[in-house]
């Protein structure tokens, strides 16, 4: 049933631009799918294992900067830079994985934040990477598949839809594999999993490498779509928080959760900006923050887990009423 629902949703997204081809609407849909892809990749590691990372902006930027440097300096297609950038992002995840693998709870979170902030500082001070000003990708006057540039937004829409589909597929396979079961065992009780023979370091490293590889690939899409990259635009703790928030409000540890979380996160934020953006400076982020807190309080485990338990709660309520 889940597969059929996902295929039906995918069909709707494929046909949607044929009916609504407005550039603003397409941009909003592209950004929604962009956050969905990031949420899915983050969920593979942190959602299933419970080892929360707030440093995924580092992996996002590694992929983006790698592809940009290869394109600007060597005219290598971003399609190849995407694979190289994803591989370097996975390598970067191993750099923080093994030193921090034995850390639990907030200590692991702080180690990922520290890694991302160190990378942001180094990048902002590097002249070869454009420093704090960033890098601008040369803009073409016509579409070029090789250089990943298109005049209209429609190709970008279908490309990011492909990435979302790929990440959902990978997340689904992980959830229903031995790796996923081991990661969930680590999430539920790390010590008990270790006593039962689960190699915690190995499977956390696999989950983190897979998650960071997919995140790095999405970072290449971001820089090609925006044709600009800077430490302030793609790095920093807030970018990592946004990636995590998409999966958290949708439902950690579920491959459907980040999809719903991305739709709610982006469209609610966009609606609040349209309503309150011109009223008082700083009012829209304040209202958005309050809305996020309310959603988390109402759905503490995320939208998908809470709503999936709703039918059982209704049956219990009706049974109690009959009694």
Secondary structure, 3 states (H helix, E strand, C coil): CHHHHHHHHHHHHHHHHHHCCCHHHHHHHHHHHHHHHHHHHHHHHHHHHCCCCCCHHHHHHHHHHHHHHHHHHHCCCHHHHHHHHHHHHHHHHHHHHHHHCCCCCHHHHHHHHHHHHHHHHHHHHCCCCCHHHCEECCCCCCCECCCCECCCCHHHHHHHHHHHHHHHHHHHHHHCCHHHHHHHHHHHCHHHHHHCCCCHHHHHHHHHHHHHHHHHHHHHHHHHHHCEECHHHHCCHHHHHHHHHHHHHHCCCCCCHHHHHHHHHHHHHHHHHHHHCCCCCCHHHHHHHHHHHHHHHHCCCCHHHHHHCHHHHHHHHHHHHHC
